[in-house]
Amino acid sequence: MSAYDIERLSRLIGMLPPAPAAWIGAAQELPQARRELDGIVARAEADAEFRRALIADLEGALRAEGVEPTWPLLDELRRRVNG
Amino acid sequence: MEAARDDGAAAARGPAALSAELPDARLVAQCRSGDEEAWRALVERFSRYVYAISVQAFRLPEHDAEDVFQEVFARVYERLETLREDEAVRPWIGQLTRRLCIDRLRAGSRETVEDADELPETAADDVLSQIEEAFDVHDAMAGLPENCREILDRFFARDESYRTIGDALGLPAGTIASRISRCLDKLRDVLAVRD
């Protein structure tokens, strides 16, 4: 790395602003969300009515479990309940 | 043993401290062992990097950038076991982010134009290389006292005014400029040692 003048240093610090807090929070909660997902899938396998309701509203089901329905999670849930 | 004690102390101060203090390889190893605090720290450490690649280098609109962001971390979480060298986590995440940004641009261009090949699919290389350099600078900021880290981050990365910073940190607004200047000097010293 070459020597830094103040202007360059300032610009480089400014190049990495924080990502929105909600995005970070959702990603940090992934391990918990995966566990919730496993629980939802297990319940869907045991309860046909719950499964029908789940397929009709995947996003609502995740929200009801306190999980932010990001698209990778929705995609995985869709794949697992339809698979 | 000393390192283990340090890890424990950092973990007790939360993901930001863990992210600032643990080397990449150790953070990855702790994530792989199922340590959820380490996972939170890993997200904390690379969140700005992933965000900057998608928004600044590839200029993705916010909703696409959010999808890429979540997809990157979902894949990292799922595939951490496949990473061959723990210290290579940053280039791995960088490559994954760039690939997902390109996929997103391709998908968008298919929807809006007939000839998707005519659209630029790669980000400006100079922006990507500046993001890498910016990551190194932020990494070096971990070697500064916390008040310096905070003041530099608030002013340059969060674009906060002297007054806002002064109110948040309980400092007279008139002293912020000189504190920033001193902290930049310290940061230059840290970077000089690292070189």
HADDOCK unambig.tbl for C-alpha pairs under 7 A between the chains (distance, minus, plus):
assign (segid A and resid 1 and name CA) (segid B and resid 195 and name CA) 6.15 0.50 0.50
assign (segid A and resid 4 and name CA) (segid B and resid 188 and name CA) 6.69 0.50 0.50
assign (segid A and resid 6 and name CA) (segid B and resid 184 and name CA) 6.90 0.50 0.50
assign (segid A and resid 10 and name CA) (segid B and resid 156 and name CA) 6.35 0.50 0.50
assign (segid A and resid 12 and name CA) (segid B and resid 134 and name CA) 4.67 0.50 0.50
assign (segid A and resid 13 and name CA) (segid B and resid 134 and name CA) 6.01 0.50 0.50
assign (segid A and resid 13 and name CA) (segid B and resid 137 and name CA) 6.69 0.50 0.50
assign (segid A and resid 13 and name CA) (segid B and resid 138 and name CA) 6.48 0.50 0.50
assign (segid A and resid 13 and name CA) (segid B and resid 156 and name CA) 5.97 0.50 0.50
assign (segid A and resid 13 and name CA) (segid B and resid 157 and name CA) 5.89 0.50 0.50
assign (segid A and resid 14 and name CA) (segid B and resid 156 and name CA) 4.66 0.50 0.50
assign (segid A and resid 14 and name CA) (segid B and resid 157 and name CA) 4.08 0.50 0.50
assign (segid A and resid 15 and name CA) (segid B and resid 131 and name CA) 6.73 0.50 0.50
assign (segid A and resid 15 and name CA) (segid B and resid 134 and name CA) 6.33 0.50 0.50
assign (segid A and resid 15 and name CA) (segid B and resid 157 and name CA) 6.77 0.50 0.50
assign (segid A and resid 16 and name CA) (segid B and resid 48 and name CA) 5.53 0.50 0.50
assign (segid A and resid 16 and name CA) (segid B and resid 49 and name CA) 6.71 0.50 0.50
assign (segid A and resid 16 and name CA) (segid B and resid 52 and name CA) 6.08 0.50 0.50
assign (segid A and resid 16 and name CA) (segid B and resid 134 and name CA) 6.72 0.50 0.50
assign (segid A and resid 16 and name CA) (segid B and resid 157 and name CA) 6.09 0.50 0.50
assign (segid A and resid 17 and name CA) (segid B and resid 48 and name CA) 6.23 0.50 0.50
assign (segid A and resid 17 and name CA) (segid B and resid 157 and name CA) 4.53 0.50 0.50
assign (segid A and resid 17 and name CA) (segid B and resid 158 and name CA) 5.85 0.50 0.50
assign (segid A and resid 18 and name CA) (segid B and resid 48 and name CA) 5.26 0.50 0.50
assign (segid A and resid 19 and name CA) (segid B and resid 47 and name CA) 6.17 0.50 0.50
assign (segid A and resid 19 and name CA) (segid B and resid 48 and name CA) 5.54 0.50 0.50
assign (segid A and resid 19 and name CA) (segid B and resid 51 and name CA) 5.82 0.50 0.50
assign (segid A and resid 23 and name CA) (segid B and resid 66 and name CA) 6.90 0.50 0.50
assign (segid A and resid 24 and name CA) (segid B and resid 43 and name CA) 6.83 0.50 0.50
assign (segid A and resid 24 and name CA) (segid B and resid 47 and name CA) 6.73 0.50 0.50
assign (segid A and resid 27 and name CA) (segid B and resid 43 and name CA) 6.79 0.50 0.50
assign (segid A and resid 27 and name CA) (segid B and resid 70 and name CA) 6.21 0.50 0.50
assign (segid A and resid 27 and name CA) (segid B and resid 73 and name CA) 6.22 0.50 0.50
assign (segid A and resid 28 and name CA) (segid B and resid 39 and name CA) 6.72 0.50 0.50
assign (segid A and resid 28 and name CA) (segid B and resid 40 and name CA) 4.76 0.50 0.50
assign (segid A and resid 28 and name CA) (segid B and resid 43 and name CA) 6.12 0.50 0.50
assign (segid A and resid 70 and name CA) (segid B and resid 70 and name CA) 6.86 0.50 0.50
assign (segid A and resid 71 and name CA) (segid B and resid 67 and name CA) 6.69 0.50 0.50
assign (segid A and resid 72 and name CA) (segid B and resid 70 and name CA) 6.82 0.50 0.50
assign (segid A and resid 72 and name CA) (segid B and resid 71 and name CA) 5.81 0.50 0.50
assign (segid A and resid 72 and name CA) (segid B and resid 74 and name CA) 6.78 0.50 0.50
